[in-house]
């Protein structure tokens, strides 16, 4: 079935990227030692990662899994997206962001909005990390703290307003047939194997940290 194919492809891509050191965890922003490395990190973080991750998670996995039901596709693809980030804190953030991006994609029936939002999130993280690296000393630390708090405050307000607005436009509930598929596919060995693989990698990364 398509779900089996999705599970296999996901696992293979995960293994290949982990072997090449390209895992989908967030970029390590300590690589600001030169202009070239900073540009490389910026290109990967702000452009390459959002495009490739949205094509995989929302463009392929979510749309494939949504054949079960839309809610199932959003939740499972967000779960796998969170697990791909490799540690507990980024798993939680990745899962929530994945749910947010998935709903945006479904609402607009296009990957472009979720790509742009993903790029904006990564770009903001990159700018904050670069600012933390450049703003040194007590004054720099104060400036960075103000900028970071302002960003988080605006983000929190934006999320609250978005949540209140989206409550008026809920996703369609699963039909009885789709609910039955949900129960069947949650016990799919391919899906469980993909989740177990990523969960194992997450636990290993946490233990090695």
C-alpha positions in Angstrom: 0.0 0.0 0.0 1.0 3.7 -0.3 1.5 3.8 3.5 4.0 1.0 3.3 5.9 2.7 0.6 5.9 5.9 2.6 7.3 4.1 5.6 10.0 2.5 3.6 11.0 5.7 1.8 11.0 7.6 5.1 13.2 5.0 6.8 15.7 4.8 3.9 16.0 8.6 3.6 16.5 8.9 7.4 19.2 6.3 7.3 21.0 7.8 4.4 20.9 11.3 5.8 22.1 10.1 9.2 25.0 8.2 7.5 26.0 11.3 5.6 25.8 13.6 8.6 23.0 15.5 7.0 20.3 14.6 9.5 17.2 16.9 9.6 18.0 18.2 13.0 18.4 21.9 13.2 21.8 23.3 12.0 24.5 23.7 14.6 24.8 27.5 14.7 28.4 27.4 16.1 29.7 27.4 12.6 30.3 31.2 12.3 34.0 31.0 12.1 34.2 32.5 8.6 32.0 34.3 6.1 31.8 31.2 3.8 30.7 28.9 6.6 28.1 31.5 7.8 26.7 31.8 4.2 26.6 28.0 3.8 24.7 27.7 7.1 22.3 30.5 6.1 21.6 28.9 2.7 20.9 25.5 4.2 18.9 26.7 7.1 16.8 29.4 5.4 16.3 27.8 1.9 17.4 24.2 1.5 16.0 22.8 4.7 12.6 24.4 4.5 12.1 23.3 0.8 13.3 19.8 1.2 11.6 19.1 4.5 8.3 20.5 3.3 8.5 18.4 0.1 9.2 15.3 2.1 6.9 15.7 5.2 4.0 17.7 3.8 4.4 17.1 0.1 4.9 13.3 0.2 4.3 11.8 3.7 1.3 13.9 4.8 -0.5 13.7 1.4 0.1 9.9 1.3 -1.0 9.4 4.9 -4.0 11.7 4.4 -5.6 8.9 2.3 -6.5 7.4 5.6 -7.8 10.8 6.8 -6.7 14.4 6.8 -6.3 14.5 10.6 -4.3 11.2 10.5 -2.0 12.6 7.8 -1.3 15.8 9.7 -0.7 14.2 13.1 1.5 11.3 11.9 3.6 13.5 9.5 4.1 16.0 12.4 5.1 13.2 14.7 7.7 11.9 12.3 8.9 15.5 11.6 9.4 16.0 15.3 11.2 12.7 15.8 13.5 13.6 12.9 15.0 16.5 14.9 16.9 14.2 17.1 16.3 15.4 20.7 13.5 15.9 23.2 13.2 19.7 23.1 13.3 19.9 19.3 10.9 16.9 19.1 8.3 18.8 21.0 8.8 22.0 19.0 9.1 20.1 15.7 5.8 18.2 16.4 3.9 21.5 17.2 5.4 23.3 14.2 4.6 20.2 12.0 1.0 20.3 13.1 0.9 24.0 12.3 2.5 23.6 8.9 0.3 20.7 8.1 -2.9 22.6 8.7 -1.6 25.5 6.7 -0.9 23.2 3.8 -4.3 21.6 4.0 -6.1 24.9 4.3 -4.4 26.4 1.2 -4.1 23.1 -0.7 -0.5 24.2 -1.6 3.0 23.6 -0.3 4.1 27.2 -0.9 2.6 28.7 2.3 4.1 26.1 4.5 7.5 26.4 2.8 7.4 30.2 3.3 6.4 29.9 7.0 9.0 27.2 7.6 11.6 29.4 5.9 10.6 32.4 8.1 10.9 30.3 11.3 14.3 29.0 10.3 15.5 32.4 9.2 14.4 34.0 12.5 16.2 31.2 14.4 19.3 31.8 12.3 19.3 35.6 12.8 18.8 35.2 16.6 21.7 32.7 16.7 23.9 35.0 14.7 23.0 37.9 16.9 23.9 35.9 20.0 27.2 35.2 18.4 27.9 38.8 17.4 26.4 40.7 20.3 29.0 40.2 23.0 29.5 41.9 26.3 26.9 43.1 28.8 25.3 45.6 26.4 25.2 43.0 23.6 23.6 40.5 25.9 20.9 43.0 27.0 20.2 43.9 23.3 20.0 40.2 22.4 17.7 39.4 25.3 15.3 42.2 24.3 15.2 41.1 20.7 14.7 37.4 21.7 11.9 38.3 24.2 10.2 40.5 21.6 10.3 37.7 19.0 8.9 35.1 21.4 6.2 37.6 22.6 5.1 38.4 19.0 5.2 34.6 18.1 3.0 33.8 21.1 0.5 36.4 20.3 0.4 35.3 16.7 -0.1 31.7 17.7 -3.0 32.6 20.0 -4.7 34.7 17.4 -4.2 31.9 14.8 -5.6 29.3 17.2 -8.7 31.4 18.0 -9.3 32.0 14.3 -8.8 28.3 13.3 -11.2 27.1 16.0 -14.0 28.6 13.8 -12.8 26.5 10.8 -12.0 23.0 12.1 -10.7 20.3 9.9 -13.3 17.8 8.7 -13.9 15.0 11.1 -13.1 11.4 10.0 -15.9 9.4 8.5 -16.7 6.0 10.0 -14.7 4.4 7.2 -11.7 6.7 7.9 -12.0 6.0 11.6 -11.7 2.3 11.0 -8.6 3.0 8.7 -7.1 5.0 11.6 -7.3 2.1 13.9 -5.8 -0.3 11.3 -3.0 1.9 10.2 -1.9 2.9 13.7 -1.0 -0.8 14.1 0.7 -1.0 10.7 4.2 -2.6 11.1 5.7 -0.1 8.6 4.4 2.9 10.4 5.4 1.6 13.8 8.9 0.6 12.5 9.4 4.1 11.2 8.4 5.7 14.5 10.4 3.2 16.5 13.5 3.8 14.4 13.3 7.6 14.9 12.4 7.2 18.6 15.5 5.0 19.1 17.7 7.5 17.3 16.3 10.3 19.5 17.0 8.3 22.7 20.5 7.5 21.6 21.2 11.2 20.8 19.9 12.2 24.2 22.1 9.6 25.9 25.2 10.7 23.9 24.6 14.4 24.7 
